[in-house]
Amino acid sequence: MVDLYLDQIFEDIVYTMHQPFLVLNSELRVTLANHSYYEIFKIKPEETIGKLIYNLNNNEWDIPELREILETIIPKQLTVDKYKVEYDFTNIGRRIMLLNARQIHRKDIDAPMILLARLSAIVRSVM
């Protein structure tokens, strides 16, 4: 009963955050995303939940710097703050994102999960 309550609190916290926020499973598939993520990146839940992060928005999230943080840095350090990623998204334009990531372990899930937050989508004008 307590685990279900904590799961609900966890989800409520994610949904309440103003910054875009993703929760990834150990296979790097999105298990949870908040409204800010959908709004800023102009993507729908059905195009996000259960999908490999690199396949989001027609594979636009297959960014070398993102792969580095998720596949190389996080497994070694468990946490990363303000990791800079720049990308020119088709539907929202050029963005500079400062990513915070943290690997977490839950008692009820045998594999680690990754919290990917502060996906700050800063507009950078390109002249």
C-alpha positions as CSV (number, residue, x, y, z in Angstrom):
1,M,0.0,0.0,0.0
2,V,2.8,2.4,0.9
3,D,4.6,1.7,-2.5
4,L,1.4,2.6,-4.4
5,Y,1.1,5.8,-2.4
6,L,4.8,6.7,-3.1
7,D,4.3,6.0,-6.8
8,Q,1.4,8.4,-6.9
9,I,3.4,11.1,-5.1
10,F,6.3,10.6,-7.5
11,E,4.0,10.9,-10.5
12,D,2.3,14.0,-9.0
13,I,5.6,15.7,-8.4
14,V,6.7,15.0,-12.1
15,Y,3.3,16.4,-13.4
16,T,3.5,19.5,-11.2
17,M,7.0,20.6,-12.3
18,H,7.1,23.6,-14.6
19,Q,10.2,22.4,-16.4
20,P,10.0,19.6,-19.0
21,F,10.7,16.3,-17.3
22,L,11.1,12.7,-18.6
23,V,11.4,9.4,-16.7
24,L,13.2,6.7,-18.7
25,N,13.4,3.0,-17.9
26,S,16.6,1.0,-18.1
27,E,16.1,0.5,-21.8
28,L,15.9,4.3,-22.3
29,R,12.1,4.2,-23.1
30,V,9.9,7.0,-21.8
31,T,7.7,5.8,-18.9
32,L,6.5,9.2,-17.8
33,A,6.6,12.8,-19.2
34,N,5.0,16.0,-17.8
35,H,2.8,18.6,-19.5
36,S,5.7,21.1,-19.9
37,Y,7.6,18.5,-22.0
38,Y,4.6,18.0,-24.3
39,E,3.9,21.7,-24.6
40,I,7.5,22.9,-25.2
41,F,8.5,20.1,-27.6
42,K,5.1,20.0,-29.3
43,I,4.7,16.2,-29.0
44,K,1.8,14.1,-27.8
45,P,1.7,11.5,-25.0
46,E,0.9,8.7,-27.5
47,E,4.0,9.7,-29.5
48,T,6.1,9.6,-26.3
49,I,5.2,7.0,-23.7
50,G,6.8,3.6,-24.3
51,K,9.1,5.0,-27.0
52,L,12.9,4.8,-27.1
53,I,14.1,8.4,-26.3
54,Y,16.1,8.4,-29.5
55,N,13.0,7.7,-31.6
56,L,11.0,10.6,-30.3
57,N,9.7,13.1,-32.8
58,N,10.8,11.1,-35.9
59,N,14.2,10.2,-34.4
60,E,15.1,13.9,-33.7
61,W,16.2,12.9,-30.2
62,D,19.0,10.8,-31.6
63,I,21.5,13.5,-30.6
64,P,25.1,12.4,-30.1
65,E,25.4,14.6,-26.9
66,L,22.2,13.0,-25.5
67,R,23.6,9.5,-26.2
68,E,26.8,10.4,-24.4
69,I,25.0,11.6,-21.3
70,L,22.6,8.6,-21.2
71,E,24.9,5.8,-22.2
72,T,28.3,6.9,-21.0
73,I,28.2,9.5,-18.3
74,I,25.1,8.5,-16.2
75,P,26.1,4.8,-15.8
76,K,29.5,5.9,-14.4
77,Q,28.5,9.1,-12.4
78,L,24.8,8.4,-11.6
79,T,24.1,12.1,-11.8
80,V,24.8,15.0,-14.2
81,D,23.9,18.7,-13.9
82,K,23.6,21.4,-16.6
83,Y,24.9,19.2,-19.5
84,K,24.6,21.4,-22.6
85,V,23.0,20.0,-25.7
86,E,22.2,22.0,-28.8
87,Y,19.9,20.9,-31.5
88,D,17.8,22.3,-34.4
89,F,14.4,20.6,-34.0
90,T,12.1,20.6,-37.0
91,N,8.9,21.7,-35.3
92,I,10.3,24.1,-32.7
93,G,13.6,25.4,-34.1
94,R,17.1,25.7,-32.6
95,R,17.4,25.0,-28.9
96,I,20.1,25.0,-26.3
97,M,19.1,22.6,-23.6
98,L,20.7,22.3,-20.2
99,L,20.0,18.8,-19.0
100,N,20.1,17.4,-15.5
101,A,20.0,13.6,-15.2
102,R,20.0,11.2,-12.3
103,Q,19.9,7.4,-12.2
104,I,17.6,6.1,-9.5
105,H,16.8,2.7,-8.1
106,R,13.4,1.7,-6.8
107,K,12.8,-1.3,-4.6
108,D,9.9,-2.5,-6.7
109,I,11.7,-2.3,-10.0
110,D,14.9,-4.4,-10.4
111,A,16.4,-2.2,-13.1
112,P,17.6,1.4,-12.7
113,M,15.6,4.4,-14.1
114,I,16.8,7.7,-15.3
115,L,15.2,11.1,-14.4
116,L,15.9,13.6,-17.2
117,A,15.0,17.1,-16.1
118,R,15.5,20.8,-16.8
119,L,15.2,20.3,-20.5
120,S,15.4,24.1,-20.8
121,A,14.5,24.9,-24.3
122,I,16.3,28.2,-24.8
123,V,15.7,29.8,-28.1
124,R,18.8,30.8,-29.9
125,S,18.4,33.0,-32.9
126,V,20.4,31.9,-35.9
127,M,21.3,34.7,-38.3
